[in-house]
Amino acid sequence: MTKEFHHVTVLLHETIDMLDVKPDGIYVDATLGGAGHSEYLLSKLSEKGH
């Protein structure tokens, strides 16, 4: 039996706005889920961000 995983990212921009992301900041998304928030957060970081 194969289980299919479907994840819908909700409140993405509201979450990122509240985090006040800094390009050189260090962030941990311990929830990960479907990684929608993590992928967007990573796109906002510079080479110095983690």
N, C-alpha and C positions, 0 to 999 in steps of 0.2 A: 504494500500500500504506500502510495506517495502522497505526502501532504504538501499542499500548495500554500505559500506564504504571500499574503498581499498586505502591504502597509501603505496607509495614506498619511502623509505628513500634514499635521494641522497646526495652526497658529505659528507658522514658521517665522514670518517677519516680526510678529509681536514678540516672540521669544528672543530673536536675535537683537531686536531693539532694546529689550530690557537688559540684555547682557552687556550692552555698550561695548561691543567688540573692538579691541585695539589690535592693529595689524601685527604688533610684536608681542601680543599677549599669549598666555598659556591657558588652555581650556581642556577640560575633560568631560566628555559626554558618557557617563556611566550607564545610561539607558540604552544607547545604540539603536535597538529596534531595527527599523529598516534603513537607518543611517541618513534619513532626509535632512535632519537638523545638522548632523555632523558634516555632511558633504557641503552644505551651504556655509557653515561656520569656517570650514577649511578654505573655501574660496575667498574668504575675507581676510585671511592671514597673509602676511608678507613672509619672506624667507626666514625671518627671525622669529616668527610665531610658531607655536607648538600646539 
